[in-house]
Amino acid sequence: MATDAVITVENLTGGYPGAVLFENISFRVHKGERFVILGGSGCGKSTLLKIMTGLLKPIAGKVKIKGREILAGNRSNQTGLLQHAGVMFQNGALFGSMNLIENVKLPLKEHTGLDHNAMNMIALMKLKLVGLERFADYMPDRISGGMRKRAAIARAMALDPEILFLDEPSAGLDPVTSAQIDRLILDLSKTLGITFIVVTHELSSILMIGQRAIMLDSKEKGIVAEGDPDTLKSLHENRKVFAFFNRQTDEA
């Protein structure tokens, strides 16, 4: 794995009016890495992801993708970001009035000048990557939750991004389907070399897909641990981290 950073977070503080969720955090994500953002409910995982993708303005600090600072609300900045990154939101966010291939084609329609046939071909290729080419004409309400998550990943890959942000890809799925999503992430990482930033609190997913992780804590309002998930699981010195990875209460 290369050691060059494709994402740099510098002294970042984030939250909402009257509620700071994390303060002055810094970290880097390296090219080709499967990087996990984890922690308990309310620690700011999804808020951090929104800031990293330019959907939310930070209170302080900077996020840079390939050296370029992400500025929330800046349209040209968002367009530039899409040249490098794709985003899968927690619920998939597929448009219920469109079939799968039309959903996957949306970024191509908005950000390329390709003709209809070319867009169809690319969208089918992306659906094939996630095992859904046979369901291209299906509406989202006709497929399972796991399939909707896979279709959302296909849409996030429409513009051939170098980076994929996934917000709770296993949320609401049964253990078998969750494991299938984890396997898909591993396969895409190995075959395409995509850098993954995954927000999750699912322990099995963290240990299966994560190469490196940061753990946020709502009480500490920041990063309480960083490193390889298998190592963090054995980190007896930090009570919060050990409790999280070993399914214990803080007092245990």
Buried (B, 14 or more C-beta within 10 A) or exposed (E): EEEEBBBBBBEBBBBEEEEBBBBEBEBBBBBBBBBBBBBBEEBBBBBBBBBBBBBBEBBEBBBBBBEEEBBBEEEEBBEBBBBBBBBBBBBBBBEEEBBBBBBBBBBBEEEBEBEEEEBBEBBBBBBEBBBBBEBBEBBBEEBEBBBBBBBBBBBBBBBEBBBBBBBBBBBBBEEEBBBBBBEBBBEBBEEBEBBBBBBBBBBEBBBBBBBBBBBBBBEBBBBBBEBEBEEBBEBEEBBBBBBBBEEEEEEE
